[in-house]
Amino acid sequence: MNPRRLLTELITFENSNSNPANQLNDYLLFIDTEASGLPIKWDQPYSADENWPHVLQVSWLIYDKHKQIIKQQDHYINENGVTITPAASNIHGLTPQFLTLNGKPMAQVLQLLVADVQQYQPMLTGHFIRLDYYLLGAAFYRSAMENPLNKLPVFCTMVATTQLINRPLTRHLRLEELYYMLFGSNLQNQHNALHDAEATAACFFELRHRGEISDKSIRDQNRDFEQQRDPTKKQSGCLIPALVIILLVAIIIYSL
């Protein structure tokens, strides 16, 4: 094959297939979690079990692009041997006793999430989505399940608060701050995953309505998020650039 043609095909493949940010989906999955604590370090692999806290509640809502809700899921998790830090318990109020009575096995809930991801192929959206994304990544690892979130475009309404056009801000807004700024009322039942997911959806659609979130801003944010996607391994996107360099050299030689 001609080196120039091969180079063109590699670049096309890199731009169109390897980056989920290039695909704006027809469905949105708004997700939130409550956890047993906070991670010790953000750059540790999911296999570093002591580093990553456990998910105690996970809730998600699926909307279509017309803002119509398609599905709602809300689940508490009951897993043996999970220690809830006092600081976390003070925030969300979840206790081992409550989870024993109301919780489900993590793997069972993850299977429901996988089914929805496979069916709808949504854009994953949350407020401080990086935390939810990593916590669920660790949960998939502990359950010996493939993580389908790695293949989804991702959007964070918290990151979006420092990218507003009509009201530029110098810091990220917490969810309750963004909600109050947009709707002029206090966020109720905060730190319940379902209510926070509902509030995130409301904020996202209002920001979209006001023109603060565009297709371009979604793509830009996804490109940035690609650098944070998977702490279990080093960035693996070096193969295509290396091949491009080799082919550029081949083209130069071929042209001589």
C-alpha positions in Angstrom: 0.0 0.0 0.0 1.2 3.5 -0.7 2.6 5.1 2.5 0.6 8.3 2.0 -2.6 6.4 1.8 -1.8 4.3 4.8 -1.0 7.4 6.8 -4.3 9.0 5.8 -6.2 5.9 6.9 -4.4 5.7 10.3 -5.2 9.3 11.0 -8.8 8.9 10.0 -9.1 5.8 12.3 -7.5 7.7 15.2 -9.8 10.7 14.8 -13.1 8.8 14.2 -12.9 5.6 16.2 -10.5 5.7 19.1 -12.0 8.8 20.9 -15.6 8.5 22.2 -15.7 12.3 22.5 -16.3 12.4 18.7 -19.7 10.8 19.2 -22.6 12.8 20.7 -25.2 10.3 21.6 -29.0 10.5 21.5 -29.3 9.4 25.2 -27.8 10.8 28.4 -27.2 8.9 31.6 -27.0 11.1 34.7 -25.3 9.2 37.5 -24.4 9.8 41.1 -22.9 7.7 43.9 -22.5 7.8 47.6 -19.4 6.2 49.0 -17.7 4.8 52.1 -15.1 7.6 52.0 -12.7 9.3 49.6 -9.8 7.9 47.6 -6.3 8.2 49.2 -4.6 8.9 45.9 -6.2 9.6 42.5 -3.5 8.0 40.4 -3.7 4.5 41.9 -5.0 1.6 39.8 -8.4 0.2 40.5 -6.7 -3.0 41.8 -5.3 -1.0 44.7 -8.3 -2.1 46.9 -7.3 -0.1 50.0 -7.1 3.1 48.0 -10.6 3.2 46.5 -13.7 3.6 48.7 -16.7 1.4 48.1 -20.0 2.5 46.5 -22.9 2.5 49.0 -25.5 3.9 46.7 -25.7 4.4 43.0 -28.5 6.0 41.1 -28.9 6.9 37.4 -31.5 8.5 35.1 -31.6 8.0 31.4 -33.0 10.8 29.2 -33.4 11.1 25.5 -32.2 14.1 23.5 -35.7 15.6 23.8 -35.4 15.8 27.6 -37.8 12.9 28.1 -36.9 10.6 31.0 -36.6 7.0 29.8 -35.6 5.1 32.9 -34.7 5.6 36.6 -32.6 3.3 38.8 -31.8 3.8 42.5 -29.9 1.1 44.5 -28.2 0.8 47.8 -25.3 -1.6 48.1 -24.7 -4.2 50.8 -21.2 -5.7 50.7 -19.4 -7.5 53.5 -16.3 -6.0 55.1 -17.0 -2.4 54.0 -16.0 0.3 56.5 -17.7 3.6 56.3 -15.7 6.6 57.5 -17.3 8.9 60.1 -16.9 11.8 57.7 -18.7 10.0 54.9 -21.5 8.8 57.2 -22.0 12.4 58.5 -22.5 13.5 54.9 -24.9 10.9 53.5 -26.2 9.3 56.7 -25.8 5.7 55.4 -25.0 3.1 58.0 -24.1 -0.6 57.9 -27.4 -1.5 59.5 -29.4 0.4 56.9 -27.5 -1.1 54.0 -27.9 -4.6 55.4 -31.7 -4.2 55.3 -31.9 -2.3 52.0 -28.8 -3.1 50.0 -28.1 -5.4 47.1 -24.9 -7.1 46.0 -22.7 -4.8 44.0 -22.4 -7.2 41.1 -26.1 -7.4 40.7 -26.5 -3.6 40.4 -23.5 -3.3 38.1 -25.2 -5.8 35.7 -28.2 -3.5 35.5 -25.9 -0.6 34.7 -24.1 -2.6 32.1 -27.5 -3.5 30.5 -28.5 0.1 30.3 -25.2 1.2 28.9 -25.3 -1.5 26.2 -28.9 -0.7 25.3 -28.7 3.1 25.1 -25.0 3.9 24.6 -25.5 7.2 26.4 -23.3 10.1 27.3 -22.3 9.6 31.0 -23.0 12.8 32.9 -22.5 13.8 36.5 -21.4 16.6 38.8 -17.8 15.8 39.7 -18.1 12.9 37.4 -14.5 12.0 37.8 -15.2 10.7 41.3 -18.2 8.6 40.3 -16.3 7.3 37.2 -13.4 6.1 39.3 -15.5 4.6 42.1 -17.5 2.6 39.6 -14.3 1.6 37.8 -13.0 0.1 41.1 -16.4 -1.6 41.7 -16.3 -3.2 38.2 -12.7 -4.4 39.0 -13.7 -5.9 42.4 -16.6 -7.7 40.7 -14.3 -9.0 37.9 -16.5 -7.4 35.3 -15.5 -5.4 32.2 -16.0 -1.7 32.7 -18.3 -0.4 29.9 -18.0 3.2 31.1 -14.5 3.4 29.5 -16.2 3.5 26.1 -18.7 6.3 26.8 -18.4 10.0 26.2 -18.4 11.8 29.5 -19.5 15.2 30.7 -19.1 17.0 34.0 -21.4 19.8 35.0 -19.0 20.8 37.8 -16.2 21.4 35.2 -18.7 23.3 33.1 -19.2 25.9 35.8 -15.7 27.4 35.1 -16.5 27.5 31.3 -19.6 29.5 31.4 -20.0 32.2 28.7 -22.5 34.6 30.3 -21.3 34.3 33.9 -17.6 33.4 34.0 -16.4 31.9 37.3 -13.0 31.4 38.8 -13.8 28.2 40.7 -15.9 25.1 40.3 -19.4 25.3 41.8 -20.7 22.6 44.1 -24.0 21.1 42.9 -26.1 23.0 45.4 -24.4 26.3 44.4 -25.0 25.6 40.7 -28.6 24.6 41.4 -29.3 27.8 43.4 -27.6 30.0 40.7 -29.8 28.5 38.0 -33.2 28.1 39.8 -33.0 30.5 42.7 -34.0 27.8 45.3 -32.1 25.5 47.6 -31.3 21.9 46.6 -33.4 19.5 48.7 -32.3 16.1 50.0 -28.7 16.6 49.0 -26.2 13.7 49.2 -28.9 11.2 48.3 -27.6 9.8 45.0 -31.0 9.8 43.3 -31.8 13.4 44.2 -28.3 14.6 43.2 -28.7 12.8 39.9 -32.0 14.5 39.3 -30.5 17.9 40.2 -27.6 17.3 37.9 -30.0 16.5 35.0 -32.0 19.7 35.7 -28.8 21.8 35.8 -27.5 20.2 32.6 -30.7 20.9 30.6 -30.9 24.4 31.9 -27.3 25.1 31.0 -28.1 23.7 27.5 -31.2 25.9 27.3 -29.2 29.0 28.2 -26.5 28.2 25.6 -23.8 27.5 28.2 -23.3 24.0 27.0 -22.7 23.4 23.3 -21.8 20.4 21.2 -18.3 21.9 21.0 -17.9 22.3 24.8 -19.0 18.7 25.2 -16.3 17.5 22.7 -13.7 19.8 24.3 -14.4 18.5 27.7 -14.2 14.9 26.5 -10.8 15.5 25.0 -9.6 16.7 28.3 -11.2 13.8 30.2 -9.4 11.3 27.9 -6.2 12.0 29.9 -7.9 10.9 33.2 -9.9 7.9 32.0 -8.2 4.9 33.4 -5.7 5.0 36.3 -5.1 1.2 35.9 -2.6 1.8 33.2 -0.4 4.3 31.5 -1.8 6.2 28.6 -2.0 3.6 25.8 -2.5 6.0 22.9 1.2 6.0 21.8 0.9 3.3 19.2 -0.9 5.3 16.5 1.4 8.4 16.9 4.5 6.1 16.7 3.1 4.6 13.5 2.4 8.0 12.1 6.0 9.1 12.8 7.3 5.9 11.1 5.1 6.5 8.1 6.1 10.2 7.8 9.7 9.0 7.6 8.7 6.4 5.0 7.0 9.1 3.0 10.1 11.3 3.0 12.3 8.4 1.9 9.7 7.3 -0.7 9.6 10.9 -2.1 13.3 11.2 -2.6 
